[in-house]
Amino acid sequence: MQKIMLYKLQLDWQMWLMHNRTLIKQKSNNFPLNSLNNFR
């Protein structure tokens, strides 16, 4: 059960990262890049 939850969390995290990357490409000027640096 826990493994499934972790797997789902991982997928959600990857989707979120990909979504953010596309957002950055679209509106790189408006996006606060400082908040991104915290995740690296």
C-alpha positions in Angstrom: 0.0 0.0 0.0 2.7 2.5 0.9 4.7 1.6 -2.2 1.7 2.5 -4.3 1.4 5.8 -2.6 5.1 6.6 -3.0 4.9 5.7 -6.6 1.9 8.0 -7.1 3.7 10.8 -5.3 6.7 10.3 -7.6 4.5 10.5 -10.7 2.8 13.6 -9.4 6.1 15.2 -8.7 7.4 14.4 -12.2 4.3 15.8 -13.8 4.6 18.9 -11.7 8.2 19.4 -12.7 7.4 18.9 -16.3 4.5 21.3 -16.0 6.8 23.9 -14.5 9.4 23.5 -17.2 6.8 24.1 -19.9 5.6 27.1 -17.9 9.1 28.5 -17.8 9.5 28.0 -21.5 6.2 29.8 -22.2 6.6 32.8 -19.8 10.2 32.8 -18.8 10.1 36.5 -18.1 7.2 36.4 -15.6 8.3 33.3 -13.7 10.1 33.7 -10.4 13.3 31.8 -11.1 14.5 32.2 -7.5 11.8 29.8 -6.2 13.0 27.2 -8.8 16.6 27.4 -7.5 15.4 26.2 -4.1 14.4 22.9 -5.6 17.7 22.1 -7.3 
